[in-house]
C-alpha cells in the first residue's frame, strides 16, 4: 500500500488497510491533535454533545471538580 502524508506532522506513514480515510500517523502528538480537532468540530456541530461537555467540565452546580 502506498504511503500517505500525515496532515498534522507532514511525515509519510503506512496507512492501515482497515481505515480507508486515515489522515494521521500513529505518533501520540498527531493522535492528540486529531482528537482535539474532532472535539472542536463536535462542539460546534452537536448541541447535545456540547451541552454534555459543558456540564462535565464545570460540574452539575457550575463548579469544577477539584478531586
LINSUL-V507927 format. One record per residue. N is the residue number from 0. SS is DSSP state (hx for helix, st for strand, lp for the rest). PSI is psi in whole degrees, 0 to 359 (none if undefined). Layout:
n:N ss:SS psi:PSI
n:N ss:SS psi:PSI
This chain:
n:0 ss:lp psi:145
n:1 ss:lp psi:142
n:2 ss:st psi:151
n:3 ss:st psi:166
n:4 ss:st psi:129
n:5 ss:lp psi:129
n:6 ss:lp psi:346
n:7 ss:lp psi:317
n:8 ss:lp psi:344
n:9 ss:lp psi:3
n:10 ss:lp psi:152
n:11 ss:st psi:144
n:12 ss:st psi:161
n:13 ss:st psi:113
n:14 ss:lp psi:155
n:15 ss:lp psi:136
n:16 ss:lp psi:344
n:17 ss:lp psi:343
n:18 ss:lp psi:94
n:19 ss:lp psi:331
n:20 ss:lp psi:28
n:21 ss:lp psi:131
n:22 ss:lp psi:348
n:23 ss:lp psi:145
n:24 ss:lp psi:182
n:25 ss:lp psi:3
n:26 ss:lp psi:142
n:27 ss:hx psi:324
n:28 ss:hx psi:321
n:29 ss:hx psi:321
n:30 ss:hx psi:321
n:31 ss:hx psi:317
n:32 ss:hx psi:320
n:33 ss:hx psi:318
n:34 ss:hx psi:318
n:35 ss:hx psi:319
n:36 ss:hx psi:316
n:37 ss:hx psi:315
n:38 ss:hx psi:319
n:39 ss:hx psi:315
n:40 ss:hx psi:319
n:41 ss:hx psi:320
n:42 ss:hx psi:324
n:43 ss:hx psi:326
n:44 ss:hx psi:345
n:45 ss:lp psi:101
n:46 ss:hx psi:329
n:47 ss:hx psi:315
n:48 ss:hx psi:315
n:49 ss:hx psi:314
n:50 ss:hx psi:318
n:51 ss:hx psi:320
n:52 ss:hx psi:321
n:53 ss:hx psi:319
n:54 ss:hx psi:316
n:55 ss:hx psi:318
n:56 ss:hx psi:325
n:57 ss:hx psi:2
n:58 ss:lp psi:164
n:59 ss:lp psi:324
n:60 ss:lp psi:8
n:61 ss:lp psi:2
n:62 ss:lp psi:135
n:63 ss:lp psi:141
n:64 ss:lp psi:129
n:65 ss:lp psi:357
n:66 ss:lp psi:none
